[in-house]
Amino acid sequence: EIRDIVCETGMLPRTHGSALFTRGETQGLVVTTLGTGDDEQFIDALHGNFKSNFLLHYNFPPYSVGEVGRVSGPGRREIGHG
């Protein structure tokens, strides 16, 4: 059985793009923000340095991936402190 999916765009007016995808009781909020070359991610790898102009960031509440934990705002790991 494949459930219908509902897509609503323009959910967050101050972003470059946003959409809410709903299938049954499951929802996904997607946000796009554009930047300049100064915003590229600098990668210092073993085989040399390079820049990446695409960054994907996602968060799952603990219950959606079979973990136990409280639902709260981003922690130190998500913000970039470890």
Buried (B, 14 or more C-beta within 10 A) or exposed (E): EEEEEEEEEEEBEEEEEBBBEBEEEEEEEBEEEEEEEEEBEEEEEEEEEEEEEEEEEEEEEEEEEEEEEEEEEEEEEEEEEE
